[in-house]
Amino acid sequence: MRYVRFSYSGRGPRSWGKDFVLKVLSRVLPLANPDFEDKYDQVVEWWLEIDDDGVVRREIGFDSLAQPLVGAPIGENEGIFTELGQAPQGTIEDVDRGRFDSAWNTLQPQHE
């Protein structure tokens, strides 16, 4: 597994990456993520767990205070990148697995 992160902000000039995420959000959110629908506009950073075949298995979205807001798959929340199966192209940095799991665990009790 690989654990990565990338920044995203809906503010400022739009790029292909922002346009891609906005398009995905508008199609997937209302149906696939009922518990988090109202929180996605606050996400400024994404962390993804990607398997050896390049498929996204888990995702976490963080707010501007670096607090985990959204995650998938959790309960009825299928996610954005987990539903697509792949991470967006662009600037992506590695994240320590322990940090990923710690953030993931803060989301789990809220939505089990």
N, C-alpha and C positions, 0 to 999 in steps of 0.2 A: 504494500500500500504506500501511497504517497500522500502527503498532507500539504496543501498549498493555500495561499491567501492572495486576494487582490482587492484593491480599493474600488469603490463605486460611489459616485455621488450624482444624484439627479440634478444638482445645481451646476451652473456654469455652462460653458460651451459643450454642445453635444458632439460626441464622437460615434464612430461605428459601434464601439463597445456599449456605449450608453443606449444607443438606438436599439441594439440587439436585446439588451436586458429589458428595456421598456416594452418592446414588442412581445417578448416572452411573458413578462409580468401581466400584460393586459389580456393575454390568452389563457394563461395557466392559473393565476391567482384565485379568482373567484371560485373556481371549481375544485382545484386541487389542494388548497390550503385554507380551509375555513377558519381555523383558529388564529391564523396570523395575518389575514387579509389587511387589517388596519395598521399593521406594523411595517410593512414592506417599504413604505415611503421614507422610513427612518433609517434604513440600512445604508451604511457607508462602506462596509467591508464584508467580504465573503470569505469563509474558510471552507475548503472542500476536501473530502477524502476520496481519493481516486485509486481504483484497483490497478493491477498490473496490465489489464487490457485497455486502460484509459477511460473506464466507466466510472462516473461519479456515484458513489455509494451513500454518502452523507453530506449534508451541507449545513452551515451555520451562518446566519447574518448578524452582524454587530452594528450597534448604533454609534454615534459620535463620541460617546463616553466609554467605548470599548466593552459594552455590556452585550452579551448574547440576547438577541430579541426573537429570532426565528430559527427553526431547525427542521430538517426533514431527512428521512421519513420518520415522522412521529405521529402516532394515532392516524387520524384521517388526513393528515398533511403530507401530501406526496412530494412537495418541493418543486423547485424550478429546475435546477441543474440535475437533480436525481431523476426527474421526469424526462429531461432531455437526454440524460445519459452521458453528457460530455461537458467539459469546462469550456468557457469562452477562450478565444485566443487573445493574447496580449501579455501584459506585464504580470507575471505570477511569481510569487516568492514562496519558498518552502516554510512550513510551520512544523514545529516539534509535535510528535504524536501525543505526548503527555499533555501539552497545552490544548490540543484539539479535544482530547477525551475529557479533560477537566471542564472546558466550556460546554461540551455536549452534555455532560452530566448535570449541569445547572439547568438545562432545558428539560430533560427527561421527567423529573418529578412533577413538573407543572402540567404535563400533557399525557400522563399514563392512564 
